Structures are given as structure tokens and as C-alpha cells.
């Protein structure tokens, strides 16, 4: 079964399969809000980089890693550790993004 992102009034995903939306929060509950906030901060960072003419290759590298993060949240298995590893990879390559990893690791949203 594939998970598709719903659109307004949808009963099916983009593949025509029944829409499955229950119990898909597969980042551990205590980290769910942190994960959403980390995604938000990644988008903010990418926008800042674009507006300040950062190298497009850097923007693309961060975006490539970030694009998988929503899939980890929607997966049917616990992907919390993998989510954290992707943030660690971004922070290792781009130290100015380490605040995003710290935000995810913080126990309170």
C-alpha cells in the first residue's frame, strides 16, 4: 500500500488507492512536534539561503535530504532515528544548520 498525500475532499490517494491517514505519525510521539518544527526550520533556512544567493548546489543538497523527512513522519514504522540521522548529515555538511538538529533533539517543542 502506498501512502498518498490527500487533497481536499479526497477518499483516495493520487494512485487511486483508498486513502490511509490513521495512525501514520511514525516519529515517536514525544518527538513529533520537534520533527515538524525541524522541517519548518529547514524550509526557513533554505529560503534564507536562496535570498542571500547561497550556492545552488548547497541549497539542492539540503533540499535532497529534507525531501525524505515527511515520508519518515508518514511511514507505518518508527523512523525517528533515521529522521535524526538525516538531520545529523545536514548538520555535519552544513554546520550553520546544526541548530535544526538541536531543535529536534530538544525534549520540548
Secondary structure as GFF3:
##gff-version 3
##sequence-region A 1 109
A	DSSP	alpha_helix	29	51	.	.	.	ID=ss1
A	DSSP	alpha_helix	56	66	.	.	.	ID=ss2
A	DSSP	alpha_helix	69	74	.	.	.	ID=ss3
A	DSSP	alpha_helix	80	93	.	.	.	ID=ss4
A	DSSP	three_ten_helix	95	97	.	.	.	ID=ss5
A	DSSP	alpha_helix	98	105	.	.	.	ID=ss6
###
